[in-house]
Amino acid sequence: MKCPICGDHSPPAWEFFWTEVSGRVSADLVAAKNLLENVSLDWMRCSNEECEQVIVRVQEQHVTGDLSPLLRTDSWVARPRFGETERPIDALVPEPFRTDYAEAAAILEISHRMSAVLSRRILGDLLKKYAGKEQRTLAAQIDALTEESGHPSRLTENLHHFREVANFGAHTQEDQQAEGEPVVIDVGRDEAEWTLDMVDRLFDYLIVQPAKDEEIRSRMDEKIERAGRKPLRPGESKDAEQP
């Protein structure tokens, strides 16, 4: 996981906060026979030696009744108070992507689902503006991009998963494998954070790296021109130049 304080990656080494409930030692803060919510705390310390800060997480389990299967688990970071303080955005990323991304990151701890919905919108806008995908739905945009050759396979594989996670956030989904009543599948914090990471990669792939490549080529063209050689045209190799 990514430490919400320093931003460095740290192994998720969670440990329970122990407390006493009704005369017994338990990790549960609320644990009554007929209660439909079970709240617990766990904590870990960032493995980054320059950070080593304590992170506290709240987990709330919801069940449908006594001895019933788990319906869902909601979790959020209680310390630091507002979760991740900052997710850096490259200066080459323009508006409105910067504002939309900052908002999606800011509400990650408040609403995983809405953070994922914003990330989904950012992705659609990115594919439209920088990849020329004018399809009406995000799924169609992603399919159009991944069907093209030349894109990194790791990126296209992640985009398929991104689409599914983003759809969880935007629409109600039901667990088709569950027995009995359908169980609603909701996007969790890890999935919402992963969608932000995916947007990071797309910023880099569609905006940042092309801009940096263009800047480098421009500087190289200036050197070629100063050397009295013919400037390279797009798609032209150096072998085509005349000495």
Order of alpha helices (4+ residues) and beta strands (2+ residues): beta-beta-beta-beta-beta-beta-alpha-alpha-alpha-alpha-beta-beta-alpha-alpha
